[in-house]
Amino acid sequence: MKQNTLYLVIGALAAALIALGLYVYREQSKPSGVELRIDESGIRIQEN
């Protein structure tokens, strides 16, 4: 039972590390400048 818990903890840490890496990659790959979105809720202008 103790070995299963260890695998669970290692798996959770690996998943968290992958999620953090994806988040950082998406934040750094955003274009700089002004972002203009037009959708059903209207027009949004956001400065990056």
Contacts in CASP RR format, 6 or more apart in sequence:
PFRMAT RR
TARGET T0000
AUTHOR 0000-0000-0000
METHOD contacts of the structure
MODEL  1
MKQNTLYLVIGALAAALIALGLYVYREQSKPSGVELRIDESGIRIQEN
30 48 0 8 1.000
31 48 0 8 1.000
32 48 0 8 1.000
33 47 0 8 1.000
33 48 0 8 1.000
34 45 0 8 1.000
34 46 0 8 1.000
34 47 0 8 1.000
34 48 0 8 1.000
35 44 0 8 1.000
35 45 0 8 1.000
35 46 0 8 1.000
35 47 0 8 1.000
35 48 0 8 1.000
36 43 0 8 1.000
36 44 0 8 1.000
36 45 0 8 1.000
37 43 0 8 1.000
37 44 0 8 1.000
37 45 0 8 1.000
37 46 0 8 1.000
38 44 0 8 1.000
END
